[in-house]
Amino acid sequence: MSEANEILTAKEYSDRKGKDGSWGARLAKQANEAGYPFPQKKGNYWVSTYEEWENVLEKLGIQLRNRESYRKE
């Protein structure tokens, strides 16, 4: 199965993006409130394919920030 068609939970997707687990759940909730058909709630989990998660980021206009320190130590 290719990465684009792999089903991921919100936590798995946020882990791949280097974010906190709750970030994925907040992203899913924003997508749901905006009326997007994905991700879908399955039991206690938000699930969708990797490609659909990426599509949600693009549609909501969310840009990931580089959290590395700008200070030189």
All heavy atoms as a GROMACS GRO file, in nm:
protein
  603
    1MET      N    1   0.084  -0.118   0.000
    1MET     CA    2   0.000   0.000   0.000
    1MET      C    3   0.089   0.125   0.000
    1MET      O    4   0.184   0.134   0.076
    1MET     CB    5  -0.090  -0.002   0.125
    1MET     CG    6  -0.189   0.112   0.127
    1MET     SD    7  -0.292   0.114   0.276
    1MET     CE    8  -0.391  -0.028   0.251
    2SER      N    9   0.058   0.219  -0.086
    2SER     CA   10   0.140   0.339  -0.092
    2SER      C   11   0.110   0.430   0.026
    2SER      O   12   0.005   0.421   0.088
    2SER     CB   13   0.114   0.414  -0.223
    2SER     OG   14  -0.015   0.470  -0.223
    3GLU      N   15   0.203   0.518   0.055
    3GLU     CA   16   0.188   0.610   0.168
    3GLU      C   17   0.067   0.700   0.153
    3GLU      O   18  -0.001   0.730   0.251
    3GLU     CB   19   0.314   0.694   0.182
    3GLU     CG   20   0.310   0.789   0.300
    3GLU     CD   21   0.435   0.871   0.312
    3GLU    OE1   22   0.540   0.814   0.346
    3GLU    OE2   23   0.426   0.991   0.287
    4ALA      N   24   0.035   0.742   0.032
    4ALA     CA   25  -0.077   0.833   0.009
    4ALA      C   26  -0.212   0.768   0.041
    4ALA      O   27  -0.305   0.836   0.080
    4ALA     CB   28  -0.077   0.882  -0.135
    5ASN      N   29  -0.222   0.636   0.027
    5ASN     CA   30  -0.349   0.566   0.052
    5ASN      C   31  -0.354   0.499   0.188
    5ASN      O   32  -0.452   0.434   0.221
    5ASN     CB   33  -0.374   0.462  -0.057
    5ASN     CG   34  -0.397   0.529  -0.192
    5ASN    OD1   35  -0.452   0.638  -0.199
    5ASN    ND2   36  -0.354   0.465  -0.297
    6GLU      N   37  -0.250   0.512   0.267
    6GLU     CA   38  -0.245   0.450   0.398
    6GLU      C   39  -0.337   0.525   0.495
    6GLU      O   40  -0.335   0.647   0.503
    6GLU     CB   41  -0.102   0.454   0.450
    6GLU     CG   42  -0.081   0.386   0.582
    6GLU     CD   43   0.063   0.397   0.628
    6GLU    OE1   44   0.146   0.455   0.556
    6GLU    OE2   45   0.092   0.347   0.736
    7ILE      N   46  -0.420   0.452   0.568
    7ILE     CA   47  -0.511   0.512   0.665
    7ILE      C   48  -0.432   0.546   0.792
    7ILE      O   49  -0.365   0.460   0.849
    7ILE     CB   50  -0.627   0.417   0.700
    7ILE    CG1   51  -0.708   0.382   0.575
    7ILE    CG2   52  -0.717   0.479   0.806
    7ILE    CD1   53  -0.786   0.495   0.517
    8LEU      N   54  -0.442   0.672   0.834
    8LEU     CA   55  -0.371   0.718   0.954
    8LEU      C   56  -0.469   0.781   1.052
    8LEU      O   57  -0.563   0.849   1.011
    8LEU     CB   58  -0.267   0.825   0.917
    8LEU     CG   59  -0.157   0.786   0.821
    8LEU    CD1   60  -0.076   0.909   0.782
    8LEU    CD2   61  -0.067   0.683   0.883
    9THR      N   62  -0.442   0.762   1.180
    9THR     CA   63  -0.519   0.834   1.282
    9THR      C   64  -0.460   0.975   1.293
    9THR      O   65  -0.352   1.004   1.240
    9THR     CB   66  -0.510   0.765   1.419
    9THR    OG1   67  -0.374   0.769   1.463
    9THR    CG2   68  -0.560   0.622   1.414
   10ALA      N   69  -0.531   1.061   1.363
   10ALA     CA   70  -0.483   1.198   1.382
   10ALA      C   71  -0.347   1.199   1.452
   10ALA      O   72  -0.259   1.276   1.416
   10ALA     CB   73  -0.585   1.278   1.462
   11LYS      N   74  -0.329   1.111   1.550
   11LYS     CA   75  -0.201   1.106   1.622
   11LYS      C   76  -0.088   1.059   1.532
   11LYS      O   77   0.022   1.115   1.536
   11LYS     CB   78  -0.212   1.015   1.744
   11LYS     CG   79  -0.078   1.004   1.816
   11LYS     CD   80  -0.088   0.956   1.954
   11LYS     CE   81   0.043   0.945   2.027
   11LYS     NZ   82   0.163   0.994   1.971
   12GLU      N   83  -0.114   0.957   1.451
   12GLU     CA   84  -0.010   0.906   1.361
   12GLU      C   85   0.032   1.014   1.261
   12GLU      O   86   0.150   1.029   1.232
   12GLU     CB   87  -0.060   0.783   1.287
   12GLU     CG   88  -0.077   0.661   1.376
   12GLU     CD   89  -0.150   0.547   1.309
   12GLU    OE1   90  -0.223   0.570   1.210
   12GLU    OE2   91  -0.136   0.433   1.357
   13TYR      N   92  -0.066   1.088   1.211
   13TYR     CA   93  -0.034   1.195   1.116
   13TYR      C   94   0.046   1.305   1.184
   13TYR      O   95   0.146   1.352   1.129
   13TYR     CB   96  -0.162   1.252   1.054
   13TYR     CG   97  -0.135   1.363   0.956
   13TYR    CD1   98  -0.074   1.337   0.835
   13TYR    CD2   99  -0.167   1.495   0.986
   13TYR    CE1  100  -0.047   1.438   0.745
   13TYR    CE2  101  -0.140   1.597   0.897
   13TYR     CZ  102  -0.080   1.568   0.776
   13TYR     OH  103  -0.052   1.669   0.688
   14SER      N  104   0.005   1.344   1.304
   14SER     CA  105   0.078   1.451   1.373
   14SER      C  106   0.219   1.406   1.409
   14SER      O  107   0.312   1.486   1.405
   14SER     CB  108   0.002   1.498   1.497
   14SER     OG  109  -0.020   1.394   1.586
   15ASP      N  110   0.237   1.278   1.441
   15ASP     CA  111   0.372   1.225   1.469
   15ASP      C  112   0.460   1.236   1.345
   15ASP      O  113   0.577   1.272   1.354
   15ASP     CB  114   0.366   1.079   1.514
   15ASP     CG  115   0.314   1.064   1.656
   15ASP    OD1  116   0.308   1.164   1.730
   15ASP    OD2  117   0.277   0.949   1.692
   16ARG      N  118   0.405   1.207   1.228
   16ARG     CA  119   0.482   1.217   1.103
   16ARG      C  120   0.521   1.361   1.073
   16ARG      O  121   0.622   1.386   1.009
   16ARG     CB  122   0.403   1.161   0.986
   16ARG     CG  123   0.395   1.012   0.988
   16ARG     CD  124   0.344   0.958   0.858
   16ARG     NE  125   0.331   0.813   0.866
   16ARG     CZ  126   0.297   0.739   0.766
   16ARG    NH1  127   0.270   0.791   0.649
   16ARG    NH2  128   0.288   0.608   0.780
   17LYS      N  129   0.439   1.454   1.116
   17LYS     CA  130   0.467   1.596   1.094
   17LYS      C  131   0.552   1.655   1.205
   17LYS      O  132   0.587   1.773   1.200
   17LYS     CB  133   0.336   1.676   1.083
   17LYS     CG  134   0.259   1.647   0.957
   17LYS     CD  135   0.338   1.694   0.838
   17LYS     CE  136   0.263   1.685   0.710
   17LYS     NZ  137   0.340   1.731   0.596
   18GLY      N  138   0.584   1.575   1.309
   18GLY     CA  139   0.666   1.623   1.419
   18GLY      C  140   0.590   1.713   1.515
   18GLY      O  141   0.649   1.799   1.579
   19LYS      N  142   0.460   1.691   1.526
   19LYS     CA  143   0.375   1.772   1.611
   19LYS      C  144   0.323   1.688   1.727
   19LYS      O  145   0.331   1.566   1.727
   19LYS     CB  146   0.255   1.827   1.532
   19LYS     CG  147   0.292   1.914   1.416
   19LYS     CD  148   0.347   2.044   1.467
   19LYS     CE  149   0.378   2.140   1.355
   19LYS     NZ  150   0.437   2.261   1.401
   20ASP      N  151   0.265   1.758   1.826
   20ASP     CA  152   0.202   1.693   1.939
   20ASP      C  153   0.079   1.616   1.893
   20ASP      O  154   0.013   1.656   1.797
   20ASP     CB  155   0.164   1.800   2.042
   20ASP     CG  156   0.110   1.740   2.170
   20ASP    OD1  157   0.186   1.666   2.235
   20ASP    OD2  158  -0.007   1.767   2.202
   21GLY      N  159   0.043   1.507   1.961
   21GLY     CA  160  -0.070   1.424   1.922
   21GLY      C  161  -0.202   1.500   1.917
   21GLY      O  162  -0.287   1.474   1.832
   22SER      N  163  -0.220   1.596   2.006
   22SER     CA  164  -0.346   1.671   2.008
   22SER      C  165  -0.358   1.765   1.888
   22SER      O  166  -0.468   1.806   1.851
   22SER     CB  167  -0.359   1.750   2.138
   22SER     OG  168  -0.257   1.848   2.146
   23TRP      N  169  -0.246   1.797   1.824
   23TRP     CA  170  -0.249   1.885   1.706
   23TRP      C  171  -0.332   1.820   1.596
   23TRP      O  172  -0.411   1.887   1.530
   23TRP     CB  173  -0.105   1.910   1.659
   23TRP     CG  174  -0.096   1.991   1.534
   23TRP    CD1  175  -0.100   2.126   1.522
   23TRP    CD2  176  -0.082   1.940   1.399
   23TRP    NE1  177  -0.089   2.163   1.390
   23TRP    CE2  178  -0.078   2.051   1.313
   23TRP    CE3  179  -0.072   1.813   1.346
   23TRP    CZ2  180  -0.064   2.037   1.175
   23TRP    CZ3  181  -0.056   1.799   1.209
   23TRP    CH2  182  -0.053   1.912   1.125
   24GLY      N  183  -0.316   1.690   1.576
   24GLY     CA  184  -0.391   1.619   1.472
   24GLY      C  185  -0.540   1.619   1.501
   24GLY      O  186  -0.621   1.634   1.411
   25ALA      N  187  -0.576   1.601   1.628
   25ALA     CA  188  -0.718   1.602   1.666
   25ALA      C  189  -0.778   1.741   1.645
   25ALA      O  190  -0.892   1.753   1.598
   25ALA     CB  191  -0.735   1.558   1.810
   26ARG      N  192  -0.704   1.845   1.678
   26ARG     CA  193  -0.753   1.982   1.655
   26ARG      C  194  -0.768   2.010   1.506
   26ARG      O  195  -0.865   2.074   1.464
   26ARG     CB  196  -0.659   2.084   1.720
   26ARG     CG  197  -0.663   2.081   1.871
   26ARG     CD  198  -0.593   2.200   1.935
   26ARG     NE  199  -0.460   2.226   1.883
   26ARG     CZ  200  -0.348   2.178   1.934
   26ARG    NH1  201  -0.352   2.098   2.038
   26ARG    NH2  202  -0.231   2.208   1.881
   27LEU      N  203  -0.676   1.960   1.425
   27LEU     CA  204  -0.684   1.975   1.281
   27LEU      C  205  -0.810   1.905   1.227
   27LEU      O  206  -0.883   1.962   1.146
   27LEU     CB  207  -0.559   1.917   1.214
   27LEU     CG  208  -0.555   1.915   1.062
   27LEU    CD1  209  -0.553   2.057   1.007
   27LEU    CD2  210  -0.433   1.838   1.014
   28ALA      N  211  -0.835   1.785   1.275
   28ALA     CA  212  -0.953   1.709   1.232
   28ALA      C  213  -1.081   1.782   1.271
   28ALA      O  214  -1.176   1.789   1.192
   28ALA     CB  215  -0.950   1.570   1.294
   29LYS      N  216  -1.083   1.838   1.390
   29LYS     CA  217  -1.203   1.908   1.436
   29LYS      C  218  -1.228   2.034   1.352
   29LYS      O  219  -1.342   2.065   1.317
   29LYS     CB  220  -1.187   1.945   1.583
   29LYS     CG  221  -1.314   1.985   1.650
   29LYS     CD  222  -1.296   1.997   1.798
   29LYS     CE  223  -1.430   2.027   1.862
   29LYS     NZ  224  -1.421   2.037   2.005
   30GLN      N  225  -1.121   2.106   1.317
   30GLN     CA  226  -1.135   2.225   1.232
   30GLN      C  227  -1.189   2.185   1.095
   30GLN      O  228  -1.275   2.254   1.039
   30GLN     CB  229  -1.000   2.295   1.213
   30GLN     CG  230  -0.955   2.373   1.332
   30GLN     CD  231  -0.820   2.440   1.307
   30GLN    OE1  232  -0.758   2.423   1.202
   30GLN    NE2  233  -0.774   2.516   1.404
   31ALA      N  234  -1.140   2.075   1.039
   31ALA     CA  235  -1.186   2.028   0.909
   31ALA      C  236  -1.333   1.990   0.916
   31ALA      O  237  -1.411   2.021   0.825
   31ALA     CB  238  -1.102   1.910   0.862
   32ASN      N  239  -1.372   1.924   1.024
   32ASN     CA  240  -1.510   1.883   1.042
   32ASN      C  241  -1.602   2.005   1.053
   32ASN      O  242  -1.708   2.009   0.993
   32ASN     CB  243  -1.522   1.794   1.166
   32ASN     CG  244  -1.660   1.741   1.185
   32ASN    OD1  245  -1.738   1.797   1.262
   32ASN    ND2  246  -1.690   1.633   1.118
   33GLU      N  247  -1.560   2.106   1.128
   33GLU     CA  248  -1.640   2.228   1.144
   33GLU      C  249  -1.650   2.306   1.012
   33GLU      O  250  -1.747   2.376   0.989
   33GLU     CB  251  -1.581   2.316   1.254
   33GLU     CG  252  -1.600   2.257   1.392
   33GLU     CD  253  -1.524   2.329   1.501
   33GLU    OE1  254  -1.447   2.424   1.469
   33GLU    OE2  255  -1.539   2.292   1.618
   34ALA      N  256  -1.547   2.293   0.926
   34ALA     CA  257  -1.549   2.361   0.797
   34ALA      C  258  -1.633   2.284   0.694
   34ALA      O  259  -1.654   2.332   0.583
   34ALA     CB  260  -1.406   2.377   0.744
   35GLY      N  261  -1.680   2.165   0.731
   35GLY     CA  262  -1.769   2.088   0.644
   35GLY      C  263  -1.701   1.993   0.548
   35GLY      O  264  -1.763   1.944   0.454
   36TYR      N  265  -1.573   1.964   0.569
   36TYR     CA  266  -1.503   1.870   0.481
   36TYR      C  267  -1.546   1.727   0.512
   36TYR      O  268  -1.569   1.694   0.628
   36TYR     CB  269  -1.352   1.884   0.495
   36TYR     CG  270  -1.301   2.022   0.460
   36TYR    CD1  271  -1.212   2.088   0.542
   36TYR    CD2  272  -1.344   2.087   0.345
   36TYR    CE1  273  -1.166   2.215   0.511
   36TYR    CE2  274  -1.298   2.213   0.314
   36TYR     CZ  275  -1.210   2.277   0.396
   36TYR     OH  276  -1.166   2.401   0.365
   37PRO      N  277  -1.554   1.641   0.411
   37PRO     CA  278  -1.598   1.502   0.434
   37PRO      C  279  -1.492   1.415   0.501
   37PRO      O  280  -1.518   1.301   0.538
   37PRO     CB  281  -1.630   1.452   0.294
   37PRO     CG  282  -1.544   1.533   0.205
   37PRO     CD  283  -1.532   1.669   0.270
   38PHE      N  284  -1.372   1.464   0.514
   38PHE     CA  285  -1.265   1.389   0.577
   38PHE      C  286  -1.186   1.482   0.666
   38PHE      O  287  -1.190   1.604   0.644
   38PHE     CB  288  -1.172   1.324   0.473
   38PHE     CG  289  -1.131   1.419   0.364
   38PHE    CD1  290  -1.026   1.508   0.381
   38PHE    CD2  291  -1.199   1.421   0.243
   38PHE    CE1  292  -0.990   1.596   0.281
   38PHE    CE2  293  -1.163   1.509   0.142
   38PHE     CZ  294  -1.058   1.596   0.162
   39PRO      N  295  -1.122   1.436   0.768
   39PRO     CA  296  -1.120   1.300   0.820
   39PRO      C  297  -1.254   1.261   0.883
   39PRO      O  298  -1.335   1.347   0.914
   39PRO     CB  299  -1.009   1.302   0.924
   39PRO     CG  300  -0.999   1.444   0.964
   39PRO     CD  301  -1.040   1.526   0.847
   40GLN      N  302  -1.272   1.132   0.902
   40GLN     CA  303  -1.396   1.081   0.960
   40GLN      C  304  -1.369   1.027   1.099
   40GLN      O  305  -1.261   0.977   1.127
   40GLN     CB  306  -1.453   0.969   0.873
   40GLN     CG  307  -1.494   1.015   0.736
   40GLN     CD  308  -1.547   0.901   0.652
   40GLN    OE1  309  -1.531   0.785   0.686
   40GLN    NE2  310  -1.610   0.936   0.541
   41LYS      N  311  -1.468   1.038   1.183
   41LYS     CA  312  -1.458   0.986   1.320
   41LYS      C  313  -1.497   0.838   1.320
   41LYS      O  314  -1.605   0.802   1.275
   41LYS     CB  315  -1.551   1.066   1.410
   41LYS     CG  316  -1.539   1.036   1.555
   41LYS     CD  317  -1.439   1.127   1.620
   41LYS     CE  318  -1.445   1.105   1.770
   41LYS     NZ  319  -1.374   1.198   1.846
   42LYS      N  320  -1.407   0.754   1.363
   42LYS     CA  321  -1.431   0.609   1.375
   42LYS      C  322  -1.409   0.573   1.521
   42LYS      O  323  -1.295   0.564   1.566
   42LYS     CB  324  -1.335   0.528   1.288
   42LYS     CG  325  -1.343   0.558   1.142
   42LYS     CD  326  -1.464   0.496   1.079
   42LYS     CE  327  -1.459   0.522   0.929
   42LYS     NZ  328  -1.572   0.474   0.859
   43GLY      N  329  -1.518   0.556   1.595
   43GLY     CA  330  -1.505   0.531   1.738
   43GLY      C  331  -1.452   0.656   1.806
   43GLY      O  332  -1.511   0.763   1.796
   44ASN      N  333  -1.338   0.643   1.872
   44ASN     CA  334  -1.275   0.758   1.939
   44ASN      C  335  -1.165   0.823   1.856
   44ASN      O  336  -1.095   0.911   1.906
   44ASN     CB  337  -1.216   0.714   2.073
   44ASN     CG  338  -1.322   0.676   2.172
   44ASN    OD1  339  -1.433   0.730   2.168
   44ASN    ND2  340  -1.291   0.584   2.261
   45TYR      N  341  -1.147   0.779   1.732
   45TYR     CA  342  -1.034   0.824   1.651
   45TYR      C  343  -1.078   0.896   1.525
   45TYR      O  344  -1.176   0.860   1.462
   45TYR     CB  345  -0.947   0.704   1.609
   45TYR     CG  346  -0.895   0.626   1.727
   45TYR    CD1  347  -0.958   0.511   1.770
   45TYR    CD2  348  -0.783   0.669   1.797
   45TYR    CE1  349  -0.912   0.440   1.879
   45TYR    CE2  350  -0.734   0.599   1.905
   45TYR     CZ  351  -0.799   0.485   1.947
   45TYR     OH  352  -0.753   0.416   2.055
   46TRP      N  353  -1.003   0.999   1.488
   46TRP     CA  354  -1.019   1.064   1.359
   46TRP      C  355  -0.925   0.992   1.263
   46TRP      O  356  -0.806   0.979   1.291
   46TRP     CB  357  -0.979   1.211   1.366
   46TRP     CG  358  -1.074   1.296   1.443
   46TRP    CD1  359  -1.059   1.339   1.572
   46TRP    CD2  360  -1.197   1.352   1.397
   46TRP    NE1  361  -1.167   1.416   1.607
   46TRP    CE2  362  -1.253   1.426   1.503
   46TRP    CE3  363  -1.267   1.343   1.277
   46TRP    CZ2  364  -1.374   1.492   1.490
   46TRP    CZ3  365  -1.386   1.410   1.265
   46TRP    CH2  366  -1.439   1.484   1.371
   47VAL      N  367  -0.976   0.943   1.150
   47VAL     CA  368  -0.894   0.869   1.055
   47VAL      C  369  -0.914   0.923   0.913
   47VAL      O  370  -1.020   0.973   0.879
   47VAL     CB  371  -0.924   0.718   1.055
   47VAL    CG1  372  -0.889   0.656   1.188
   47VAL    CG2  373  -1.068   0.690   1.020
   48SER      N  374  -0.809   0.913   0.836
   48SER     CA  375  -0.811   0.955   0.697
   48SER      C  376  -0.682   0.907   0.631
   48SER      O  377  -0.591   0.861   0.699
   48SER     CB  378  -0.821   1.107   0.689
   48SER     OG  379  -0.860   1.148   0.561
   49THR      N  380  -0.675   0.919   0.500
   49THR     CA  381  -0.551   0.882   0.431
   49THR      C  382  -0.451   0.997   0.444
   49THR      O  383  -0.489   1.111   0.473
   49THR     CB  384  -0.575   0.855   0.281
   49THR    OG1  385  -0.619   0.975   0.219
   49THR    CG2  386  -0.676   0.744   0.262
   50TYR      N  387  -0.325   0.967   0.422
   50TYR     CA  388  -0.221   1.069   0.430
   50TYR      C  389  -0.250   1.183   0.332
   50TYR      O  390  -0.238   1.300   0.365
   50TYR     CB  391  -0.084   1.007   0.402
   50TYR     CG  392   0.030   1.104   0.419
   50TYR    CD1  393   0.084   1.127   0.544
   50TYR    CD2  394   0.083   1.172   0.310
   50TYR    CE1  395   0.188   1.217   0.561
   50TYR    CE2  396   0.186   1.262   0.326
   50TYR     CZ  397   0.239   1.284   0.452
   50TYR     OH  398   0.340   1.374   0.468
   51GLU      N  399  -0.291   1.146   0.212
   51GLU     CA  400  -0.321   1.245   0.108
   51GLU      C  401  -0.435   1.338   0.152
   51GLU      O  402  -0.430   1.459   0.130
   51GLU     CB  403  -0.357   1.173  -0.021
   51GLU     CG  404  -0.374   1.264  -0.140
   51GLU     CD  405  -0.398   1.182  -0.265
   51GLU    OE1  406  -0.300   1.137  -0.327
   51GLU    OE2  407  -0.516   1.164  -0.300
   52GLU      N  408  -0.538   1.282   0.215
   52GLU     CA  409  -0.650   1.363   0.262
   52GLU      C  410  -0.609   1.455   0.377
   52GLU      O  411  -0.654   1.570   0.383
   52GLU     CB  412  -0.767   1.274   0.304
   52GLU     CG  413  -0.835   1.208   0.187
   52GLU     CD  414  -0.938   1.104   0.225
   52GLU    OE1  415  -0.935   1.055   0.340
   52GLU    OE2  416  -1.020   1.069   0.139
   53TRP      N  417  -0.523   1.407   0.466
   53TRP     CA  418  -0.472   1.494   0.573
   53TRP      C  419  -0.397   1.613   0.512
   53TRP      O  420  -0.414   1.727   0.556
   53TRP     CB  421  -0.378   1.417   0.666
   53TRP     CG  422  -0.444   1.326   0.764
   53TRP    CD1  423  -0.437   1.190   0.767
   53TRP    CD2  424  -0.526   1.362   0.876
   53TRP    NE1  425  -0.509   1.140   0.872
   53TRP    CE2  426  -0.565   1.244   0.942
   53TRP    CE3  427  -0.570   1.485   0.927
   53TRP    CZ2  428  -0.644   1.244   1.056
   53TRP    CZ3  429  -0.650   1.484   1.041
   53TRP    CH2  430  -0.687   1.365   1.103
   54GLU      N  431  -0.314   1.587   0.412
   54GLU     CA  432  -0.240   1.694   0.346
   54GLU      C  433  -0.336   1.792   0.278
   54GLU      O  434  -0.314   1.912   0.281
   54GLU     CB  435  -0.143   1.636   0.242
   54GLU     CG  436  -0.026   1.561   0.302
   54GLU     CD  437   0.074   1.651   0.371
   54GLU    OE1  438   0.110   1.756   0.314
   54GLU    OE2  439   0.115   1.618   0.484
   55ASN      N  440  -0.442   1.739   0.218
   55ASN     CA  441  -0.542   1.820   0.152
   55ASN      C  442  -0.611   1.913   0.253
   55ASN      O  443  -0.637   2.029   0.224
   55ASN     CB  444  -0.643   1.731   0.082
   55ASN     CG  445  -0.726   1.804  -0.019
   55ASN    OD1  446  -0.713   1.923  -0.039
   55ASN    ND2  447  -0.814   1.731  -0.085
   56VAL      N  448  -0.640   1.861   0.372
   56VAL     CA  449  -0.702   1.942   0.478
   56VAL      C  450  -0.610   2.058   0.516
   56VAL      O  451  -0.655   2.171   0.530
   56VAL     CB  452  -0.735   1.854   0.601
   56VAL    CG1  453  -0.765   1.940   0.722
   56VAL    CG2  454  -0.851   1.762   0.571
   57LEU      N  455  -0.482   2.029   0.532
   57LEU     CA  456  -0.386   2.136   0.566
   57LEU      C  457  -0.390   2.247   0.462
   57LEU      O  458  -0.392   2.365   0.494
   57LEU     CB  459  -0.244   2.080   0.575
   57LEU     CG  460  -0.197   2.021   0.705
   57LEU    CD1  461  -0.053   1.975   0.691
   57LEU    CD2  462  -0.210   2.117   0.819
   58GLU      N  463  -0.389   2.206   0.336
   58GLU     CA  464  -0.389   2.303   0.226
   58GLU      C  465  -0.518   2.384   0.222
   58GLU      O  466  -0.516   2.506   0.211
   58GLU     CB  467  -0.369   2.230   0.094
   58GLU     CG  468  -0.358   2.323  -0.025
   58GLU     CD  469  -0.337   2.245  -0.154
   58GLU    OE1  470  -0.261   2.147  -0.154
   58GLU    OE2  471  -0.399   2.284  -0.254
   59LYS      N  472  -0.633   2.315   0.233
   59LYS     CA  473  -0.762   2.384   0.226
   59LYS      C  474  -0.783   2.480   0.342
   59LYS      O  475  -0.843   2.586   0.325
   59LYS     CB  476  -0.877   2.283   0.223
   59LYS     CG  477  -0.893   2.214   0.090
   59LYS     CD  478  -1.013   2.122   0.092
   59LYS     CE  479  -1.040   2.063  -0.044
   59LYS     NZ  480  -1.161   1.981  -0.045
   60LEU      N  481  -0.737   2.442   0.461
   60LEU     CA  482  -0.754   2.530   0.577
   60LEU      C  483  -0.649   2.641   0.579
   60LEU      O  484  -0.659   2.734   0.658
   60LEU     CB  485  -0.746   2.448   0.707
   60LEU     CG  486  -0.862   2.353   0.733
   60LEU    CD1  487  -0.836   2.271   0.860
   60LEU    CD2  488  -0.994   2.428   0.746
   61GLY      N  489  -0.548   2.630   0.493
   61GLY     CA  490  -0.445   2.733   0.485
   61GLY      C  491  -0.349   2.732   0.602
   61GLY      O  492  -0.292   2.835   0.637
   62ILE      N  493  -0.330   2.616   0.661
   62ILE     CA  494  -0.240   2.604   0.777
   62ILE      C  495  -0.099   2.578   0.727
   62ILE      O  496  -0.075   2.490   0.646
   62ILE     CB  497  -0.286   2.491   0.869
   62ILE    CG1  498  -0.424   2.525   0.926
   62ILE    CG2  499  -0.185   2.466   0.981
   62ILE    CD1  500  -0.487   2.415   1.007
   63GLN      N  501  -0.006   2.659   0.777
   63GLN     CA  502   0.134   2.641   0.742
   63GLN      C  503   0.210   2.594   0.865
   63GLN      O  504   0.193   2.650   0.973
   63GLN     CB  505   0.194   2.772   0.691
   63GLN     CG  506   0.133   2.818   0.562
   63GLN     CD  507   0.196   2.948   0.514
   63GLN    OE1  508   0.262   3.017   0.589
   63GLN    NE2  509   0.173   2.980   0.389
   64LEU      N  510   0.291   2.492   0.848
   64LEU     CA  511   0.370   2.441   0.959
   64LEU      C  512   0.491   2.530   0.980
   64LEU      O  513   0.554   2.575   0.886
   64LEU     CB  514   0.414   2.298   0.931
   64LEU     CG  515   0.301   2.198   0.905
   64LEU    CD1  516   0.360   2.061   0.877
   64LEU    CD2  517   0.208   2.192   1.023
   65ARG      N  518   0.520   2.555   1.106
   65ARG     CA  519   0.636   2.638   1.139
   65ARG      C  520   0.752   2.551   1.181
   65ARG      O  521   0.735   2.445   1.237
   65ARG     CB  522   0.603   2.732   1.254
   65ARG     CG  523   0.498   2.832   1.221
   65ARG     CD  524   0.479   2.928   1.333
   65ARG     NE  525   0.433   2.857   1.453
   65ARG     CZ  526   0.426   2.912   1.573
   65ARG    NH1  527   0.462   3.035   1.592
   65ARG    NH2  528   0.384   2.843   1.676
   66ASN      N  529   0.871   2.600   1.155
   66ASN     CA  530   0.993   2.538   1.202
   66ASN      C  531   1.014   2.585   1.345
   66ASN      O  532   1.032   2.704   1.369
   66ASN     CB  533   1.111   2.577   1.113
   66ASN     CG  534   1.238   2.508   1.156
   66ASN    OD1  535   1.243   2.439   1.257
   66ASN    ND2  536   1.343   2.529   1.079
   67ARG      N  537   1.010   2.495   1.441
   67ARG     CA  538   1.017   2.533   1.581
   67ARG      C  539   1.159   2.537   1.636
   67ARG      O  540   1.179   2.548   1.756
   67ARG     CB  541   0.933   2.436   1.665
   67ARG     CG  542   0.788   2.431   1.626
   67ARG     CD  543   0.720   2.561   1.652
   67ARG     NE  544   0.710   2.582   1.794
   67ARG     CZ  545   0.622   2.657   1.854
   67ARG    NH1  546   0.535   2.722   1.784
   67ARG    NH2  547   0.621   2.671   1.983
   68GLU      N  548   1.259   2.529   1.548
   68GLU     CA  549   1.397   2.535   1.594
   68GLU      C  550   1.428   2.676   1.642
   68GLU      O  551   1.376   2.775   1.591
   68GLU     CB  552   1.493   2.497   1.483
   68GLU     CG  553   1.481   2.351   1.443
   68GLU     CD  554   1.573   2.316   1.328
   68GLU    OE1  555   1.661   2.397   1.294
   68GLU    OE2  556   1.554   2.208   1.271
   69SER      N  557   1.514   2.685   1.739
   69SER     CA  558   1.549   2.814   1.797
   69SER      C  559   1.624   2.899   1.695
   69SER      O  560   1.710   2.850   1.621
   69SER     CB  561   1.638   2.796   1.921
   69SER     OG  562   1.677   2.922   1.970
   70TYR      N  563   1.591   3.026   1.692
   70TYR     CA  564   1.660   3.117   1.602
   70TYR      C  565   1.784   3.176   1.669
   70TYR      O  566   1.866   3.241   1.606
   70TYR     CB  567   1.566   3.231   1.558
   70TYR     CG  568   1.517   3.316   1.672
   70TYR    CD1  569   1.587   3.427   1.714
   70TYR    CD2  570   1.400   3.282   1.740
   70TYR    CE1  571   1.544   3.503   1.820
   70TYR    CE2  572   1.355   3.357   1.845
   70TYR     CZ  573   1.427   3.469   1.886
   70TYR     OH  574   1.382   3.544   1.991
   71ARG      N  575   1.798   3.153   1.799
   71ARG     CA  576   1.912   3.207   1.872
   71ARG      C  577   2.034   3.119   1.852
   71ARG      O  578   2.024   2.998   1.844
   71ARG     CB  579   1.880   3.212   2.022
   71ARG     CG  580   1.767   3.303   2.052
   71ARG     CD  581   1.744   3.307   2.202
   71ARG     NE  582   1.613   3.363   2.225
   71ARG     CZ  583   1.526   3.318   2.310
   71ARG    NH1  584   1.554   3.215   2.385
   71ARG    NH2  585   1.408   3.375   2.324
   72LYS      N  586   2.146   3.183   1.847
   72LYS     CA  587   2.271   3.107   1.837
   72LYS      C  588   2.323   3.085   1.979
   72LYS      O  589   2.337   3.178   2.054
   72LYS     CB  590   2.373   3.183   1.755
   72LYS     CG  591   2.320   3.216   1.618
   72LYS     CD  592   2.426   3.211   1.516
   72LYS     CE  593   2.353   3.241   1.386
   72LYS     NZ  594   2.425   3.221   1.272
   73GLU      N  595   2.348   2.960   2.010
   73GLU     CA  596   2.395   2.930   2.145
   73GLU      C  597   2.539   2.894   2.147
   73GLU      O  598   2.598   2.852   2.058
   73GLU     CB  599   2.311   2.816   2.202
   73GLU     CG  600   2.168   2.860   2.218
   73GLU     CD  601   2.084   2.750   2.281
   73GLU    OE1  602   2.128   2.694   2.381
   73GLU    OE2  603   1.976   2.724   2.229
   0.00000   0.00000   0.00000
